[in-house]
Amino acid sequence: FQAPPPGQARAGEVLSPPPAVRVLDQEGGLVETDDATSVTVQALGAGGEPLPTGGGATAVAVSGIATFTTLSIDSNASSVVLRFTAPALFPASSPAFGVAPGPIALVYFTR
């Protein structure tokens, strides 16, 4: 991973720093000439269940690095893993991180 997600994120907020993955050759070297590989990310909860995401779940490599600049996790969870896939490449997974509840968006008062 180029830039793993933060140790603690907030639901609905863009991950900072943005997660990024590197396209590597068979020897583990960065493929700097790759400006076309489309990488997809899926957020998985502790039990492997898919979690809702916002922003962009697909990024195209630039100089061998695919960066997810608008990705957010839209629900809170204690242990989230990002799974990255691309055609003809081995999948990769991030270290686990937590997602705290996001800011309150609406408050109702009742009598």
VENBEL-V518830 format. One record per helix or strand of 2 or more residues. SS is the DSSP state (H for helix, E for strand). FROM is the first residue (numbers start at 1). TO is the last residue. Records with the same first field share a line. If there is no record, write none. Layout:
# VENBEL-V518830
SS->FROM-TO, FROM-TO
This chain:
# VENBEL-V518830
E->8-10, 20-22, 38-44, 50-51, 53-54, 58-60, 65-67, 72-73, 77-85, 92-93, 97-100
